[in-house]
C-alpha cells in the first residue's frame, strides 16, 4: 500500500499546560488510525533564528517562560518546516501539536503559540527554495495569526475558508484553489472542527476525502499541517479520509 510521509514524534504527546480540549489524545488517536498509510518521519525543533522569521522577540520570550510549552511549540514548528521541505518532492502531512494559526507576529491565542504554517513557508522563502506560496486555511476558525504574519508579504497568498454550510465550504474551497497550480507550493492549515459532530457541524467524514483529493489535484507540492479538531472519537477517521484522498489522487 502506498503511504504518505507524515511528520510525527511521540514528544507531541507531552501534556504541556493548555486547555483540556487540546489534549495529547488528539494526535494519538490520529497516529493510531493512520499508521498503516503513513510513513512517519521524526522532526527536529526549529531554531531561534527560524522563529524570528515570523515572531517578535517579546513573543518568543513570553512563550519561553514555560519550558514544556516552548519545547513543544518549537518542535511543532520544526515539524511543519520539515513537512514543507518534504512537499517539494512528495505530499506530506504534519501531525503536530500545539496548533499554530492563531499565533501572529506579536500575539498568540486559541491554543497556539508559534505559527507553524507561516514559519514553514517563510523558511522556504528565506532560503530561496521557492518564489511564492499559497496557504489555504480550512479550519472552522479564522487563521488570524497567519493573516497577520503574511499579509504584507507579496510572495504569499492567504485564503481562509469561512463558510457556514457544507455547500458553501466546497464552493469557497474550489474558488480558493482555482489558481493553486501557479504557486511553487500549497500549504493547507487543516482543522477538523468543521466536522458534523464537532463545533462546526458542517462536513461529513467522507467529505475530507474530497478535500484531500481537491488539494493535491490543485498542486502536487502539497503539505498539510494539523490545526483544530476536537471530536476526538472520529478525529483519526477524518484524518484518514483526508490522507487517502491525497493518496488516491496521486496514484
Residue pairs with C-beta under 8 A, 6 or more apart in sequence:
1 36
1 37
2 37
2 247
2 250
2 251
3 37
3 38
3 39
3 247
4 37
4 38
4 39
4 90
4 91
4 92
4 93
4 243
4 246
4 247
5 38
5 39
5 41
5 83
5 86
5 90
5 91
5 92
5 93
6 34
6 38
6 39
6 40
6 41
6 92
6 93
6 94
6 95
6 243
7 40
7 41
7 42
7 43
7 79
7 80
7 82
7 83
7 86
7 92
7 93
7 94
7 95
7 96
8 27
8 31
8 38
8 40
8 41
8 42
8 43
8 79
8 95
8 96
9 42
9 43
9 75
9 79
11 71
11 72
11 75
12 24
12 27
12 72
12 75
12 76
12 79
12 95
12 96
12 97
13 24
13 27
13 28
14 24
14 68
14 71
14 72
15 23
15 24
16 66
16 68
16 69
16 71
16 72
16 98
17 66
17 68
17 69
18 69
18 98
18 111
19 111
21 111
21 230
22 97
22 98
22 99
22 111
22 230
23 232
24 97
25 232
26 97
26 226
26 229
26 230
26 232
26 235
27 95
27 96
27 97
27 226
29 232
29 233
29 235
29 236
30 95
30 226
30 235
30 236
30 239
31 38
31 40
31 95
31 236
32 236
33 236
33 237
33 239
33 240
34 95
34 236
34 239
34 240
34 243
37 240
37 243
37 244
37 247
38 93
38 95
38 243
41 82
41 86
43 75
43 78
43 79
43 81
43 82
43 94
43 96
44 75
44 78
44 82
45 71
45 74
45 75
45 77
45 78
46 74
46 77
46 78
46 81
46 114
46 119
46 123
47 74
48 60
50 77
50 78
50 81
50 119
50 123
51 60
51 74
51 77
51 114
51 119
52 60
53 119
53 122
53 123
53 126
54 105
54 114
54 115
54 118
54 119
54 122
54 149
55 103
55 105
55 106
55 114
55 115
56 105
56 106
58 106
59 103
59 105
59 106
59 107
59 108
60 114
63 69
63 70
63 73
63 108
63 113
63 114
64 70
69 98
69 113
70 113
72 97
72 98
72 113
73 98
73 113
73 114
74 114
75 96
76 94
76 96
76 97
76 98
76 99
76 100
76 114
76 116
77 100
77 114
77 115
77 116
77 119
77 120
79 94
79 95
79 96
79 116
80 94
80 96
80 100
80 116
80 117
80 119
80 120
80 223
80 225
81 119
81 120
81 123
82 92
82 94
83 92
83 93
83 94
83 120
83 223
83 224
83 225
84 92
84 120
84 121
84 123
84 124
84 185
84 187
84 223
85 123
85 124
85 129
86 92
86 223
87 185
87 186
87 187
87 221
87 222
87 223
88 124
88 129
88 130
88 185
88 221
91 216
91 220
91 221
91 222
91 223
91 224
91 246
91 250
92 222
92 223
92 224
93 223
93 224
93 225
93 226
93 239
93 242
93 243
93 246
94 116
94 120
94 223
94 224
94 225
94 226
95 226
95 239
96 116
96 225
96 226
97 226
98 111
98 112
98 113
99 110
99 111
99 112
99 116
99 191
99 226
99 227
99 228
100 112
100 113
100 114
100 115
100 116
100 117
100 118
100 119
100 145
100 146
100 189
100 225
100 227
101 110
101 112
101 115
101 116
101 117
101 137
101 139
101 141
101 143
101 144
101 145
101 146
101 189
101 191
101 227
102 108
102 109
102 110
102 111
102 112
102 141
102 143
102 144
102 145
103 109
103 112
103 113
103 114
103 115
103 145
104 115
104 144
104 145
104 147
104 148
104 149
105 148
105 149
107 145
107 148
108 114
108 145
110 141
111 228
112 145
115 145
115 146
115 149
116 225
117 135
117 137
117 143
117 146
117 187
117 189
117 225
118 135
118 145
118 146
118 149
118 150
120 187
120 223
120 225
121 133
121 135
121 150
121 156
121 185
121 187
122 149
122 150
122 153
124 130
124 133
124 185
125 131
125 133
125 153
125 155
125 156
130 184
130 185
131 155
131 184
132 155
132 156
132 157
132 183
132 184
133 155
133 156
133 157
133 183
133 184
133 185
133 186
133 187
134 156
134 157
134 159
134 179
134 180
134 183
134 185
134 186
134 187
134 219
135 143
135 146
135 150
135 156
135 157
135 158
135 159
135 186
135 187
135 188
135 189
136 159
136 160
136 161
136 173
136 176
136 177
136 180
136 186
136 187
136 188
136 189
136 215
137 143
137 146
137 158
137 159
137 160
137 161
137 188
137 189
137 191
137 227
138 161
138 169
138 173
138 188
138 189
138 190
138 191
138 194
138 211
139 189
139 190
139 191
139 193
139 194
139 227
139 228
140 191
140 193
140 194
140 198
140 199
140 200
140 228
141 191
141 193
141 228
142 160
142 162
143 158
143 160
143 189
143 227
146 158
146 189
147 158
147 160
150 156
150 158
151 158
157 183
159 176
161 169
161 172
161 173
161 176
162 172
163 169
163 171
163 172
163 202
164 202
165 202
166 202
166 203
166 204
166 207
169 194
169 202
169 203
170 207
170 210
173 211
173 214
174 214
177 186
177 214
177 215
177 218
177 219
180 186
180 218
180 219
181 218
181 219
183 219
184 221
185 219
185 221
185 222
185 223
186 215
186 218
186 219
186 221
186 222
186 223
187 222
187 223
187 224
187 225
188 215
188 222
188 223
188 224
188 225
189 224
189 225
189 227
190 224
190 225
190 226
190 227
190 229
190 242
191 227
191 228
191 229
192 198
192 208
192 228
192 229
192 231
192 235
192 238
192 239
193 199
193 200
193 228
193 229
193 230
193 231
194 200
194 202
194 203
195 201
195 202
195 203
195 204
195 205
195 229
195 231
195 234
195 238
196 202
196 203
196 204
196 205
197 231
197 233
197 234
198 229
198 230
198 231
199 230
203 211
205 234
205 237
205 238
205 241
206 241
207 241
208 238
208 239
208 241
208 242
208 245
209 241
209 242
209 244
209 245
209 248
210 245
211 242
211 245
212 241
212 242
212 243
212 244
212 245
212 246
212 247
212 249
213 245
213 246
213 248
213 249
214 245
215 222
215 224
215 245
215 246
216 222
216 245
216 246
216 249
216 250
217 249
220 250
222 246
224 242
224 246
226 239
229 235
229 238
